[in-house]
């Protein structure tokens, strides 16, 4: 299939048009899950998919599926996709690139009047980021049977609004059941790290994804006046939280080079300049590609929290809200990506994903592979996130080749002139 080329300019233009929805002053986007801006992005994708002749279905978690029928509609679809929601200070490519690269695959097949044996679909997964509603990837998790539907719909933001309520409000509470057979799933994504650009490689052939554990911690001490209260008798919850932050960082460093450990969100109560903090809520994110090491990091974290609590005469509530083991992607899909990359002649390397993606849950229910392209300076989850048009086009070329291999497996299908 090396003679089939996507329209890189059309794909780039689509990415830039989508980036106007929720655009920020620094060149990024803020399109939080199930906000009005997320609805606008969804509406634009649905419009484009319908113009490409796709049928649209939406399941009860708000996942959108744009389907291009194949010669044999009884076969499970070969699917691609990603997400349209962003971080509060997100970039123009994280997630949305995988969605619009998939749309470009369908548009290219239309340009060539090409009929695949199996149907092909592009998915938009709800709330991949986990920024507004925790945990991340909750809707693809429901699709894969990791979470049940009630759990998914009941996830609430910091204002107490649930995913179910917000899906209804923006008009994307679909009527289709969550979950269906998938012949194969591919996801194209920016790397979100510096390796590909540093090595001058255009394509990352993703073989595995790191495992993750997410925690929510409430540390409780006692509020008191910042002036009259002597230092030795204070029960300062923020001081305890600061020590735990330092311990989290040490856990990441002690399990180098591939471990990651992060405190990313913190809320201090009562948050007054002359009151010793009595309660702190914060999050912890641990990652490693070896599940045994990830479990060791969990034990180290809990021991560190216990020590801080004892020293500071504090109380702690620690809840692990999200876990998945390291994910090996399916050999056949990895090889399809490898073959498509070789056919197109792109420089490449095998790579492990440090970030979580919807593909990590799809891998539980379907053969799955991922394609990485570089991002400039490896920066992501940042408004200055950027990629070069030639990288964007290359990833979509590989996605097209890999999807065609799986969609035509055993059929000998070829392009049909209209």
C-alpha positions in Angstrom: 0.0 0.0 0.0 3.0 2.3 -0.2 1.6 4.1 -3.3 -1.4 5.5 -1.2 -0.7 8.9 0.3 -2.8 11.0 2.6 -3.4 14.7 2.1 -1.0 16.2 4.6 -2.1 19.8 4.0 -5.8 18.9 4.5 -4.9 17.1 7.8 -2.9 20.1 9.0 -5.7 22.5 8.1 -8.2 20.4 10.1 -5.9 20.4 13.1 -5.5 24.2 13.0 -9.3 24.7 12.6 -10.0 22.4 15.6 -7.3 24.3 17.6 -9.4 27.5 17.3 -11.9 25.9 19.6 -10.7 26.8 23.1 -7.6 28.6 21.8 -5.4 30.2 24.4 -3.1 33.3 24.2 0.1 31.2 24.2 -1.0 29.1 21.2 -2.5 26.1 23.0 -6.0 25.0 23.9 -8.2 24.7 26.9 -11.0 22.3 26.0 -11.9 20.4 29.2 -14.0 17.3 29.0 -17.8 17.9 28.6 -17.6 21.7 28.7 -19.3 23.8 26.0 -15.9 24.0 24.2 -15.7 20.2 24.2 -19.2 20.1 22.7 -18.1 22.5 19.9 -15.1 20.2 19.1 -17.3 17.2 19.1 -19.8 18.9 16.8 -17.1 19.9 14.4 -15.7 16.3 14.2 -19.2 14.9 13.7 -19.9 17.5 10.9 -16.6 16.5 9.1 -17.3 12.8 9.5 -20.8 13.1 8.1 -19.4 15.1 5.1 -17.0 12.1 4.6 -20.1 9.8 4.3 -19.7 8.2 7.8 -22.5 7.0 10.0 -22.3 8.3 13.6 -23.2 6.5 16.8 -22.7 7.7 20.4 -22.7 5.3 23.3 -23.9 6.0 26.9 -20.4 7.3 27.9 -20.5 9.8 25.1 -17.9 8.0 23.0 -18.4 8.9 19.4 -17.9 6.4 16.5 -17.7 7.5 12.9 -18.1 4.4 10.6 -17.1 3.9 7.0 -18.7 0.7 5.8 -16.6 -2.2 4.4 -17.3 -4.8 1.8 -18.2 -7.2 4.6 -20.2 -5.3 7.2 -20.5 -8.3 9.4 -16.8 -8.1 10.3 -15.8 -6.2 13.4 -14.4 -2.8 12.5 -10.8 -1.8 12.4 -10.8 1.2 14.6 -8.6 4.2 15.3 -9.1 7.3 17.4 -8.1 9.2 20.5 -9.7 12.2 22.3 -10.6 15.8 21.9 -10.6 17.0 25.5 -7.5 18.8 26.7 -5.6 19.8 29.8 -6.3 23.3 31.2 -3.1 24.5 29.5 -3.1 21.9 26.8 -1.6 21.8 23.3 -3.0 21.6 19.8 -1.9 18.0 19.1 -2.4 15.9 22.2 -5.3 13.5 21.5 -6.8 15.5 18.7 -4.1 14.4 16.3 -5.1 10.8 16.7 -8.8 11.7 16.0 -8.1 13.8 12.9 -5.4 11.5 11.5 -8.1 8.8 11.6 -10.5 11.1 9.8 -7.8 11.8 7.2 -7.5 8.0 6.6 -11.3 7.9 5.9 -11.1 11.0 3.6 -8.2 9.4 1.7 -10.1 6.2 1.2 -13.0 8.3 -0.2 -10.6 10.2 -2.5 -9.5 6.8 -4.0 -12.9 5.1 -4.0 -11.2 2.4 -2.0 -13.3 -0.3 -0.4 -11.9 -2.1 2.6 -13.0 -5.6 3.4 -13.9 -4.8 7.1 -15.5 -1.5 8.2 -13.2 1.2 9.5 -14.2 3.5 12.3 -12.8 6.6 14.1 -13.5 6.9 17.8 -13.6 10.0 20.0 -13.2 8.8 23.6 -14.7 10.8 26.4 -12.5 12.3 29.2 -9.2 10.8 28.3 -7.2 13.4 30.1 -8.7 13.0 33.6 -8.2 16.7 34.2 -11.8 17.6 34.9 -13.1 14.1 35.9 -10.8 11.5 37.6 -9.6 9.0 36.7 -8.2 9.4 33.2 -9.4 7.3 30.3 -12.6 6.5 32.2 -14.9 6.1 29.1 -12.5 3.8 27.2 -12.2 2.0 30.5 -16.0 1.4 30.6 -15.8 0.3 27.0 -13.1 -2.3 27.9 -15.0 -3.5 31.0 -12.5 -2.1 33.5 -15.2 0.2 35.0 -18.9 -0.3 35.1 -21.3 2.2 33.5 -22.6 3.6 36.8 -19.1 4.3 38.0 -18.2 6.1 34.8 -21.3 8.3 34.7 -21.0 9.1 38.4 -17.5 10.6 38.2 -17.7 14.2 39.5 -15.6 17.3 39.0 -14.4 19.5 41.8 -17.8 21.3 41.6 -19.7 18.1 42.1 -21.0 17.9 38.5 -21.0 14.3 37.2 -20.1 13.0 33.8 -23.6 11.7 33.3 -25.1 15.2 34.1 -22.7 16.9 31.8 -23.2 14.5 28.9 -26.9 15.2 29.1 -26.3 18.9 29.2 -24.1 19.1 26.1 -26.2 16.6 24.2 -23.8 13.7 24.0 -25.5 11.2 26.3 -25.8 8.5 23.6 -28.2 5.6 23.6 -25.9 2.9 22.4 -24.5 0.3 24.9 -20.9 0.8 25.8 -18.6 -1.9 24.3 -18.7 -3.9 21.1 -16.4 -6.2 19.1 -13.3 -4.5 17.5 -11.2 -6.3 14.9 -8.1 -4.2 15.7 -7.4 -0.8 17.2 -4.6 1.7 16.3 -3.9 5.0 17.9 -1.6 7.7 16.5 -0.2 10.2 19.0 2.5 12.7 19.6 5.3 11.2 21.7 4.9 13.7 24.6 8.6 13.1 25.3 12.0 14.0 23.7 13.3 10.7 22.4 12.2 10.7 18.8 13.2 14.3 18.0 16.6 13.9 19.8 17.4 10.8 17.7 16.1 12.2 14.5 13.4 9.5 14.1 10.1 10.3 12.4 8.0 7.3 13.7 7.9 5.6 17.1 6.7 2.0 16.9 5.1 1.6 20.4 5.7 -1.8 21.9 4.5 -1.2 25.5 3.0 1.4 27.8 4.0 2.1 31.3 1.8 1.0 34.2 0.2 3.7 36.4 -1.1 4.2 39.9 -3.0 7.3 40.8 -3.8 8.3 44.4 -5.9 10.9 46.2 -4.6 11.9 49.7 -6.3 13.9 52.4 -3.9 14.9 55.1 -5.5 16.3 58.3 -3.9 18.3 61.1 -5.3 21.2 63.1 -5.9 24.8 62.1 -4.4 27.3 64.5 -3.3 30.9 64.6 0.0 31.5 62.8 1.2 33.9 65.4 0.5 32.6 68.9 1.0 28.9 68.2 4.5 27.6 69.0 6.3 25.7 66.3 6.9 22.5 68.3 3.2 21.9 69.0 1.8 22.6 65.5 0.0 19.9 63.6 0.6 21.5 60.1 -1.0 19.5 57.3 0.7 21.5 54.6 4.1 20.9 56.2 3.3 17.2 56.1 2.1 17.4 52.5 5.4 19.1 51.6 7.4 16.3 53.1 5.3 13.7 51.2 5.9 15.7 47.9 9.6 15.4 48.6 9.3 11.7 49.3 7.3 11.2 46.1 10.1 12.8 44.1 12.7 10.6 45.8 10.7 7.5 44.9 10.9 8.5 41.3 14.6 9.2 41.4 15.4 6.0 43.4 13.7 3.9 40.7 15.3 5.6 37.7 15.8 5.7 34.8 12.2 5.0 33.7 10.2 5.6 36.8 8.1 8.8 37.1 6.5 10.1 40.4 4.5 13.3 40.5 2.3 15.4 42.8 0.2 17.5 40.3 -2.8 18.9 42.2 -3.0 20.4 45.7 -5.8 22.1 47.7 -5.0 23.7 51.0 -7.7 24.4 53.7 -8.5 27.0 54.9 -6.0 28.6 52.6 -5.6 31.8 54.7 -2.3 33.5 55.1 -2.3 33.7 58.9 -3.8 30.2 59.7 -1.8 27.0 60.0 -3.3 24.7 57.4 -5.5 22.0 58.9 -6.3 19.9 55.8 -4.6 19.3 52.5 -5.9 17.4 49.5 -3.4 16.3 46.9 -2.9 13.8 44.1 0.0 11.4 43.4 0.9 9.8 40.1 3.4 6.8 40.0 4.5 5.2 36.7 6.8 2.4 35.7 6.9 -0.2 32.8 7.6 -3.1 35.2 4.7 -4.0 37.4 6.9 -5.4 40.2 8.8 -2.1 40.4 5.5 -0.2 40.3 4.3 -2.3 43.3 7.5 -1.6 45.1 7.0 2.2 44.5 3.5 1.8 46.0 5.0 0.2 49.2 7.6 3.0 49.4 4.9 5.6 49.1 2.7 4.2 51.8 5.7 3.8 54.2 6.7 7.4 53.6 3.2 8.7 54.3 3.0 6.6 57.5 6.3 8.2 58.7 5.2 11.7 58.0 1.9 11.2 59.7 3.5 9.8 62.8 6.1 12.6 63.0 3.6 15.4 62.5 0.8 13.9 64.6 -1.4 14.0 61.5 -4.1 11.8 60.0 -4.1 10.5 56.4 -6.7 9.0 54.1 -5.0 7.5 51.1 -7.1 6.2 48.2 -5.7 4.6 45.0 -8.3 5.7 42.4 -6.7 4.4 39.3 -4.4 1.5 38.4 -3.4 -0.4 35.3 -0.5 -2.8 34.8 2.1 -2.2 32.1 0.6 -2.9 28.7 2.3 -5.0 26.0 0.7 -4.2 22.6 -0.4 -7.0 20.3 2.5 -8.4 18.1 0.4 -8.4 15.0 -0.6 -4.8 15.3 3.0 -3.7 16.2 4.2 -5.6 13.1 1.5 -3.9 11.0 2.8 -0.5 12.2 6.4 -1.7 11.5 5.5 -2.8 8.0 3.7 0.4 7.1 6.6 2.5 8.4 9.1 0.5 6.3 6.9 0.7 3.2 6.7 4.5 3.5 10.5 4.7 4.2 10.3 6.6 7.5 13.1 6.6 10.0 11.9 4.9 13.2 12.6 3.2 16.5 10.8 1.0 19.0 9.6 3.0 22.0 7.7 2.5 25.3 4.9 5.0 26.0 5.4 6.9 29.3 1.9 8.3 29.1 -1.4 6.5 29.4 -3.7 6.4 26.4 -7.1 5.0 25.5 -5.2 2.3 23.6 -4.0 0.9 27.0 -7.6 -0.1 27.8 -8.6 -1.1 24.2 -5.7 -3.6 24.4 -7.8 -5.5 26.9 -10.5 -6.2 24.4 -8.9 -5.9 20.9 -5.5 -6.4 19.2 -4.0 -2.9 19.6 -1.0 -0.9 18.4 0.2 2.7 18.7 2.1 5.1 16.4 4.2 8.0 17.8 5.4 11.1 16.0 7.9 13.6 17.5 6.9 16.7 19.3 9.2 19.7 19.5 11.5 19.6 22.5 9.4 16.7 23.8 6.9 19.2 25.4 3.3 18.3 26.0 0.5 19.2 28.4 1.6 22.7 27.7 0.3 25.5 25.5 3.6 25.6 23.5 3.3 21.9 22.5 4.1 21.7 18.8 4.8 19.4 15.9 6.0 19.7 12.3 3.6 19.3 9.4 5.8 16.6 7.9 5.7 14.6 11.1 1.9 14.9 11.3 1.6 13.6 7.7 4.0 10.8 8.3 2.1 9.4 11.3 -1.1 9.4 9.3 0.6 7.6 6.4 1.7 4.9 8.7 -1.8 4.7 10.3 -3.4 4.3 6.9 -1.0 1.5 6.0 -1.5 -0.4 9.3 -5.3 0.0 9.2 -5.5 -1.3 5.6 -3.4 -4.3 6.4 -5.8 -5.3 9.2 -9.0 -4.3 7.5 -8.1 -6.3 4.4 -6.5 -9.3 6.2 -7.0 -12.4 4.0 -9.2 -10.6 1.5 -6.8 -9.4 -1.2 -8.9 -6.2 -1.4 -7.6 -3.5 -3.7 -8.7 -0.1 -4.7 -11.8 0.0 -6.8 -12.3 2.7 -9.4 -15.7 4.4 -9.2 
